[in-house]
Amino acid sequence: MKDLHIETKCIQAGYMPKNGESRLIPIVQSTTFKYDTSEEMGKLFDLEASGYFYTRLQNPTSDYVAAKICELEGGTAAMLTSSGQAASFYSIFNLCQAGDHVVASATIYGGTYNLFAVTMKKMGISFTFVHPDCSDEELEAAFQPNTKAVFGETIANPALVVLDIERFAKAAHAHGVPLIVDNTFATPVNCRPFEWGADIVIHSTTKYMDGHDATVGGCIVDSGNFDWMAHKEKFPGLTTPDDSYHGITYAEKFGQGGAYITKATAQLMRDLGSTPAPMNAFLLNLGLETLALRVERHCQNAQKVAEYLNAHEKIAWVNYAGLEGNKYYERAKKYMPNGTCGVISFGIKGGRTAAEKFMSRLERAIIATHVADARTCILHPASSTHRQMTDEELVAAGVGPDLVRLSVGIENAEDIIADVAQALASV
């Protein structure tokens, strides 16, 4: 489907029914699969044949949906996970072990920051956090001899910093490591990081891809561009024999385009089991079918709301890369010429107290930890998703105490603005 437009891929990629088969992706609601002989099943356990034997590792429904997301991103292989957090964890842990190091953007989502800085630190994997706008010298200084990856977000949540993908990819490759990009907010509709040098893309599919606040999920996609064998000493998990699979060397057996995802599926998913339910994968696919339509509407609405807020006397500042004069306007035009996302961050004059009062007066926008779905929702990160971070960490992440994150939905833009207007009138 390489020559088809992304709107068509959203509908048709990943699963093409044959004569007499289900038009929709079938829900294979089964933990196990039947085989005629032990020999046939043994080939699956030895990774000598493709197929299914236990849904903790793979399931046809999930694989159909992963294949669709893979095509949308332009990758060579993909896998679904049970959450976006699981995708973040697997993307790193598939390359690292105790004693290894990762360079990461400091403005990443608070939950991801905690995963890296706290939980994975306990596992012996260290992280150096750099601001996406750091100097080349600061970025270079962050690398260590044991660095195994670089991690960033296309559009940071909730700071809305736009990552200079090419610059970070160049730095990563100069040190022989891949760039991993969380493309959740932009989605492949607005940005395809592989085209700018990224090697691995992850998603919290819970957000725009699902789009209806119905299912938690994640996805990892491999570009197939990173040559693991060229940096053999850095990635022994991929380039040396795996004793748990009879000495298979993933990079040799499955090639540059298949090694990374095969290892993540056959090894990490086998042992850790962060598997999405088949029903969740089915619901995710329904969301994907309208992704291109919804993302376009989200961006149109967010642009109108951002312009309204930017002109309002009670608003201290607005951060939305679609606004001319925004710090990331030109960078966003480069990487996302058709729009960024539907999320706006802003501050109200009066700080935290004014923000809380404003949010309590909203009638249609709901206060929720969620973001990036059909319904407009709002959040004060410093008192919720980022509350575990110190003031210094909040500043480094671009999340001040007055920051309000508004996720603009696909309702009528005039109704969204009217709700914001009446809530601001009470401040």
N, C-alpha and C positions, 0 to 999 in steps of 0.2 A: 504493500500500500504506500510505497514511498512517494508516488506522484500525486496522491490524493491530498486534498486540503484537510486541515485539522478538523473542521466541522464534520466531514465525512468519516474521518477516523474515529471521532468520538462515538459515532453510531455503529460503525461496522468493524472496526479493528478488533483483533483478538479472538474472535469466534465467528466462523462462517458455517452455518448449518448446511448439511448435505441433504439430499433428497429425502423428504419425510421426517427429518429431524426437527426438534424444537426450535422455533424461531428465536426465542429468548435463550440466554445462557441457562443451561439446566442447573438446578440446585442439587448437587450430589451430597445429600445429607447422610453420609455414612462415614464411620470411623475407619473401616477396613474394606479390603477388596479381595475378591476370590480368585484363586489361580488353580489350574488343573494339576500342576506338579510342584513339588518343592524346588526342583531345579529352576523352574521359571521364576519363582519368588526369590531364590538365591541370587539370580542375576541382578535383581533390583537392589538387594542389599550390598552387592559388590560393585554397584554403579556400572555394571556392564550392559544394562538395558534400561530404557526409559519406561516409566509407568508409575503406578501408585500401589502402596501397600499399607500406609497408615497416614491418616489425615493430619497428625501432628507435624509431619514433614511437608506433605504436599496433598492438594486436593484439586480435582479438575476445575471446579467452579472458580477457585482462587487463581489458578493458573491462567484461565481464560481472561480474567480481569487484569492480572499482572501483564499479560501479553499486550492488552490494549494500552495500558499506561506506558509500556516499553515502546510501542510504536508512536505514541504521542510525543515522547521525549526523544525519539530517534536513537534508542539504545539497542543493545544486542541481547540482553537478558534482564529479567526482573523477577522480584518476588514480593508477595504481600506479607505484611506483619499485622499483629493484632492491634497495634497502635503506632502513632507517630514516634512516641518515645522509644518503642522497640526498634523502629527503623533507625533512629539516631544511634542507639546503642549497638545494634548489629553492624551498622556501617563502619564503626570504629573498631569494635571488638573482632571483626573479621580480619583485621590487619594487625592488631596490636596484642601484646601480652604484657605481663608485669615487667616493668623496667623500660617500657616504651614511652614515647612522647608525641603529643599532637599540638599543632598551632591552630588556634581557633579565634574566630571573631569575638570580640568582647560584647557585641550588641545582640547576640543570639537570644532566643526565647528563654525566659527565666527557668522553665522546667528543664530545658536542655543544659543550661548553665549549671544547675544543681546536679544533673546527671554526670556531667563532666568533672566539675570542680569538687564534688563531694563523694558521690557513689563510686565513680570509676577511679578516683584517687585512692580509695580504699582497696581497689583491686591492683594497685601498683602502676596505673597508667596516669601520667602527669600531663597537664595542659598549660600552655602559655597563651594568655588571652591578649590580643592586640586590637586596637580600634581599627575598623575598616579603612579609615582615612589616615592611618599612620604613615609616616614617611617610609621611603624604600629602605632606609637605613634601619629604622625600627623594625620593619618586617623581617629584614635579613637577620637581625640580631635575635629574633625569636626562635630561629631554627637551632636544633641541637643535633649532635651526631646520631642520636637515637630517635629522631623525628620520623614518624611513619605516615603522616597525613596532615592535610590542611582542611579546616572545616569552616564554612560560612553560610549565610542565608542570602538568597537573592534579594529579598526585601526583609529587613529585620523586624521581628515581632517583639514589642510594639514600637520600637524606636523608628521604624520605617527608613532606616539607612539602606541605601542601594549599594550593593557590593560591586566593586570593580572586578568583575570575574576574570577578565583577561590578565590583569595585573597579578591577582592572587594565583592564577593558574601558572603563570610564568615563573613566579617565585617557587611554587611547589615543584614544578618540573625541573627547575635548576638544582633542586636538592634531591631529585629522584623519587618524589612521593606524589600521590594523587591528590587532586582537589575534590573534596566532597561538598556539594552544595544542596542545601535545603531549599527547594523551589516551591514550597507550599503556597505562599502568598501570590506569587506571579502566575503559577501553573504553566504547563507547556503551551497554553493558549497565548500567553503574553511573553514568555521567555523560554528558550531552550538552551540551558547552560552548556550542553555539550558543544554547541556551535561556537562557543566562546572559550573553549579550552578545559572546561570542567570534565572530570573523569567519572564521577559517580554522583547521581542525583537521588535525593530522598524526598518523601512527602509525608506529611500528616494528611492522609486522605479523609480524615474527619472533617476537614475544612471545606474548601471550595469543591473538591472532587466529589464528595458525598453531597454537600450543598444543602442538606435539609435537616441537619442536627439529628440524624437517625442512627448513624453507625460510627464507632471508633475504629480507626485503622491506620495503617501506614504502608509505604511501598519503598523499595530500593531498586534503582535502575543502574545498570552498568553500561557505560558507553562502548566498551570493548576497545578503547583507544590506548589504555595504559599497558605498557609492556612489562609484565611482572618479571619475566625471565631476564630482562635487561638489568633489573635491580634485584637479582636473586638473593643477595645477602640480606636485604632489608625485609623480605617477606617470606620467611621460611615456611609459614603456614600454607602458602600457595605454591612454593617452588621446591619443597622437599617432601619426601614421602609421608603420608598420613597413616600411622600405624593402625588407627581405628577403622581404616578402609583398605586393609591388606597392602599398604604401601603405595597407594595411589598418589601421584603428584598432580595436583589439580591443574596447574598451568600447562603441564605437558599433555595430559589426557583430554582436557576440555578446551584448551586453547585460550588465546588472549580474550576472546569475547564471551567465554562461558565459565572460566575458572572461578571468578569472584562470587558469582551468584550460586554456582554449584556448591562451593564450600560453605557459603552461608546457609544454604538449604540443608545439605546433607550432614553438616557438622553442627552448626549453631542451632538450627531449628530442631534437629534431632535431640540435642541435649537440653535446650532451654524452652522450646515449645511455645513460642509467642505466636501462635497460629490464629488467623481470623476464622470465625465460623463461616461455613459455606453460605449461610443465609446473609451474613453481613457482606460478603463479597458480592452476592447477587444484588443487594440494595445499593452498594457502591457503584456497580455498573449502571444502574438506573440513573444515578446522579451524573455519571460520566457522560451519558448520552446527551445531556443538555448543558454540559460544562461550557462549551464555546458560547452558547446563547447567554447563559447567566453571567459569565465573566464580563462580557461586553456591557450588559446592563449594570452590573455592579460598578464598573469603571465610569460609565456615564453618570450614574447617580452620585457617586462619590465626588466627581469633579464639580457637580453643581453644589453639593453640600459644602465642599471645601471652599469654594468661591464665596458662598454665603457667610461662612464662619470667618473667613479672612477679612471680610468687610464689616464685621460686627464690632461695635464699640466695647462690648464686654469681653471680647476674646483677646487674650494677651499674645497668643502666637498660634500658628497653624503649621503643621508639618504634613505635607502631601506632595509627592514628587511631581504630580501633574500640574502644580501651580507654577507659573512663570516666576522666576526669582527664587524658587526653592533651591536649596543647596545642591540637591540631587536631580534637578530638572534635566540638565544636559546628559547626565549619565543615564538617567531613565530613558531618555529619547534614544540613546544608543542601544541599550539592551532590551528595552520594552517600548518600541515605537507606537504600539497600538493601545497602550495603557498599562498601568501598574497593577493596582488591585483596588478593592473597595474599602480599605481600611484607612482611616484618618486619625492622627493624633493631634491634640491641641490642649492648650491651657486656658483656664478662665481667670480673669482678673479677680484676685481674692484668694487664689491658691487652693489648697486642699479643701478647706471648708466650703468655698464657693462651688467647687467641683462636686462635692457630695450633695449639696443642696440642689444643684442643677439636675443631677442624675435622679434624685428622688422625685422630681417634678415631671419627668418624662411620662407620657401616657401610652405611647405605642412602642418605642424602643425599650427593650427589656435589659435589665442588668443581669449579665450572665458571664461565666468564665469562658464561654464559647466565643468564636469569632469566625467570620467568613462563611456564612450560610445565607439562605434566602431572606431571613428575617433580620431587620436591623437590631443590633444589640450593642451594649456599651459596657465599659469596664474601667475601674480605677486600679491600674496594675500595682501601684506601690502598696496598696492595702489588700491585695488579693494574690494574683499570680506571682508577684515579685516580692512578697512580704518577707520572705526568708533572707533577702539580700540586705546588706548593710547600706547606709547612705552613700558610702564611697562606691560600692559595687553598683548601686542604682545609677549614680552619675556616670560611671564608666559604661554602663549598658544603655545610656541615653534615656533612662526612665526616671524623670524628676518626680517629686511628690505631687506636683500639680497636673501631671500628664493624664489626660483622659483618652482612652482608645475607643473610637466609634467605628463599628463595623457596619457600613452602609449596605442595606439589603436591596432587594429588587422590587420593593414596593414603588408606588408612584413617588417621584422625587419631591413633588410639591407637598405631599403629605408628610414626608420625612422632615423637610425643612420647617413646616408648620409646627410639628411637634417640638423640634429643637428651639424654635422661636418662642413658643409659649413657656418652655422650661427656663430659657434664659431670662425671660421677663420677670421671673420670680427671684432672680439672684440679685 
